[in-house]
Amino acid sequence: MDQQTFQRAIVLLSGEHSLSILRSLRDANWHLSSEVARSLEIHITTASKFLQRFAELGLVERRQHDSRTFEYRLRSPHLRFDVDLMDDTAPLREVIDFYVAYFHALFERIRHFGAPAIQTEMEHRLTTDHQELRKAVFEQMVDGTGGSLDYLRELVAEVHRDLWSVCAQGLGADTAKGVFQAALRDAMGVYPDLAIRCGLTRPLES
């Protein structure tokens, strides 16, 4: 388990009702959040929130019950955490800062290049067509639940491919490559150690 996931688990387990919710699953059977809420006399929203986050951390299993609900069961009655203290991965908020710096530099260079139509289309793609990335960034910034570094890299890679196609079609591949590489150098100038240590440039390679 990486250090960030461990921190999230500790914060979650310190919350009110968290241990009682886990104990309610000790029988190793599948339970709906409504069943858990009823047995503990807590609100169903509270039970659902905890169970969903336990599932995201891998502490409980989750499967579809019907089109609207999930059911959960405890993976093991014993919770053990194997934390890799040698893992030097940066917090996701710092990673997000790097990608924000990169996209900011990219759009600044497109703006200075004098290609308003390309800039408008790229902005449209980024703000309209990639809601999943915006959701992940928003959730990470608000409550630290935006997912893993690998997940964020996948989302960024998808956005990057989309923006690259727009820019390459409008400017030509060679010119677009120069613009994208310059923007990457700008971002790495701000976060050099972070970019290299966490492999953040991988999804930005055209």
C-alpha positions, 0 to 999 in steps of 0.5 A, spaced: 500 500 500 502 506 498 503 512 503 497 516 500 492 510 500 494 509 507 493 516 509 486 515 506 485 509 510 487 512 517 482 518 516 477 514 514 477 509 519 478 514 524 471 517 522 465 516 526 461 509 525 467 507 520 469 501 525 461 499 527 460 499 519 466 494 518 464 490 524 457 489 521 460 485 515 464 480 519 459 475 517 462 474 510 455 475 507 453 480 502 450 486 505 446 492 502 448 499 505 440 500 507 441 493 511 447 496 514 444 503 516 438 499 519 442 495 523 446 500 526 441 505 526 444 510 522 442 514 516 443 510 509 447 516 506 452 515 511 453 507 511 453 508 503 459 513 503 463 509 508 462 503 504 463 506 497 470 509 500 472 502 503 471 499 497 475 504 493 481 502 498 480 495 497 478 493 504 471 491 502 468 487 496 463 491 492 458 488 487 452 490 483 445 488 486 441 491 481 441 497 476 441 502 482 444 499 488 451 495 490 452 490 496 458 489 500 462 484 504 468 484 508 474 481 505 477 479 511 475 480 519 483 482 520 485 488 517 492 489 516 496 494 512 503 493 509 505 500 507 511 502 503 515 507 506 520 507 501 515 509 496 516 516 494 510 518 490 508 525 490 501 527 493 496 527 487 495 535 489 502 536 487 501 532 481 495 536 479 499 542 480 504 539 475 499 538 469 495 544 470 502 548 469 503 544 463 496 545 460 497 553 462 503 553 458 500 549 452 495 554 451 499 560 452 504 558 447 498 556 442 495 563 444 502 567 442 502 563 436 496 566 433 491 561 432 485 563 435 481 557 432 485 552 434 485 555 441 478 555 441 477 548 439 482 545 444 479 549 450 472 546 448 475 539 448 478 540 454 472 543 458 466 539 454 469 533 452 473 530 458 468 531 464 471 525 467 478 528 468 474 534 471 471 530 476 477 527 478 481 533 479 475 536 483 474 530 487 481 530 489 482 538 490 476 537 495 476 531 499 482 527 496 478 522 493 480 523 486 483 516 485 490 513 484 496 516 480 495 511 474 488 513 474 490 520 473 495 519 468 490 515 464 485 521 464 491 526 462 493 521 456 486 521 453 486 529 454 493 530 451 491 525 445 485 529 443 488 536 444 494 533 440 490 531 434 486 538 434 493 542 434 497 537 429 491 538 424 491 545 424 498 547 425 501 540 422 505 535 426 512 538 426 510 545 428 505 542 433 510 537 436 515 544 437 509 547 441 507 541 445 515 540 447 516 547 449 510 547 454 512 540 457 519 544 458 516 550 461 512 545 466 518 541 468 522 547 469 517 549 475 516 542 477 523 538 475 524 533 481 516 531 481 516 530 474 521 525 473 520 522 480 513 520 478 514 519 471 509 525 469 511 526 462 509 519 460 502 521 458 504 527 455 509 524 450 506 525 443 
